[in-house]
Amino acid sequence: MKTYEYTNGEVTILWKPEKCIHSGVCVRALPQVYNPKERPWIKPEKATSEQLTDQVAQCPSGALSLKK
């Protein structure tokens, strides 16, 4: 399964597009980080590590996870 990594220097977000159900939870929670119209679409440097950790924990499909 393809996995993409995005880091803010403290935590790394792992995104597995095949698992993503596009529920929009990530975009609604942190629109400054997640913007599907831009590339890269995840910009973790625009939020704190705590905000990212909290948001990733809400991903309903498990497409987003963290590597610390």
C-alpha positions in Angstrom: 0.0 0.0 0.0 1.4 3.4 -1.0 2.2 5.7 1.9 3.1 9.4 1.9 4.9 11.1 4.7 4.6 14.8 5.8 6.6 16.2 8.7 6.8 19.3 10.8 10.1 18.2 12.3 8.6 16.7 15.4 5.9 14.3 14.2 5.4 12.8 10.8 1.9 12.3 9.3 1.6 9.1 7.3 -1.2 9.1 4.7 -2.4 6.0 2.9 -4.6 7.2 0.0 -6.2 3.8 -0.6 -7.7 3.7 2.9 -9.0 7.3 2.7 -12.8 7.6 2.6 -12.7 11.4 2.1 -14.9 12.1 5.1 -13.4 15.6 5.4 -12.8 15.3 9.1 -9.2 16.4 8.6 -10.1 19.4 6.4 -12.7 20.7 8.8 -10.5 20.2 11.9 -7.3 21.9 10.5 -8.0 23.6 7.2 -4.7 25.4 7.4 -3.0 22.0 7.3 -5.2 20.0 4.9 -6.1 21.5 1.5 -6.9 19.0 -1.2 -6.7 21.7 -3.9 -3.0 22.3 -3.2 0.2 20.2 -3.6 1.4 19.0 -1.2 -2.1 18.8 0.2 -0.8 18.2 3.8 1.3 21.0 5.4 2.0 19.9 8.9 4.2 22.9 9.6 1.0 25.0 9.8 -0.1 23.4 13.2 1.4 22.3 16.4 2.4 18.7 17.0 -0.4 18.5 19.6 -3.0 19.8 17.2 -1.8 17.3 14.5 -1.8 14.4 17.0 -5.4 15.2 18.1 -6.6 15.6 14.6 -5.0 12.4 13.3 -6.6 10.4 16.1 -10.0 11.5 14.7 -9.4 10.0 11.2 -12.3 7.6 10.8 -10.7 5.4 8.1 -7.2 5.1 9.6 -5.8 6.6 6.4 -3.9 9.1 8.6 -1.5 7.9 11.3 1.6 9.3 13.0 5.2 8.4 13.2 7.1 10.0 16.1 
